[in-house]
Amino acid sequence: MEAKICRYKNNAKGAFTFVFDDGCYGESTEWVYEIFKGIYEKTGIKFKATSAQTVGFISPRLKDRWVELFEQGYFDLSAHSLNHCIGYNKNTPSEELHKDAKSSQEELYKMYGIKPLTYVTPGGGSDEVGWNALKSYYIANRNGNDRINIPSKIDWYDVGTFTAMLKRTNEEYKNNIDEVIKMGGWSVQINHWVTKKDEDVFHSQSYDTFVYECDYLAKKAKENEIWVSSFNDAVLYLQEAENSTLEIKETDTEYEITLVCPLDKDIYNYPLTIEVKLENTATCVDILPNQTIKIGK
Ligand SMILES: [Zn+2]
């Protein structure tokens, strides 16, 4: 018998994440919700994107709608500063960095009753000084560059990105997904909004390419080539997988497999997929950190 922790959930070859920045684009958010809901109803594949929210951008009316959206399970929450003006770098005094990091988390918790585990630095120009301040409050930070993340090489406070843009074609979105699968990587796509207009504002993505991209992702997810995950879930999965080991005990009739995870169990409670090979059959099962499962011989 052989058992291993899979690189991604369901033993998919790659992973893909949508992060929608700022949290304030009402009409676009409704379209995204409708598209995700349609995919779920058609294919059974449930997409969950991450909404990275700037506290000062969320009006009371928007807040009420986000409460409903989080409950539906198509979005989860990340922090994206108090007012979007702060530079997470050496030019900002340390007290200001800590105040923003801590207060963003507290304010979002007050609004939603959800404590954001991850951060998304606003604007460009963040550096190690800024990321160090985030380490006291968050388990990961999404940062700038266009690239595909490879699990064993991720710097958790500088998670790389692929930026959605109006001028990108269906082909470019498809190629990014194909490359992710081929490389066994994780792509984190920055979106601001989805638009039905022809003018680009803050890296918008056209409605049509977004529909195309989601359909292609759903097809690849159905074939188990890619795992479409929120930012938070992917971070939990990858950090747990990186730190855990499998402990296997054998009796006359069965194997007992325990996922040993030394990380804080109040945070790290996301199920990992393990692959168990018995003679010629391979089976995948999901198991929680520090849980034991029994497999008959
Ligand atoms: Zn932003």
Boltz pocket constraint, residues with backbone or C-beta under 6 A from the ligand:
constraints:
  - pocket:
      binder: B
      contacts: [[A, 21], [A, 22], [A, 80], [A, 84], [A, 121], [A, 122], [A, 123]]
      max_distance: 6.0
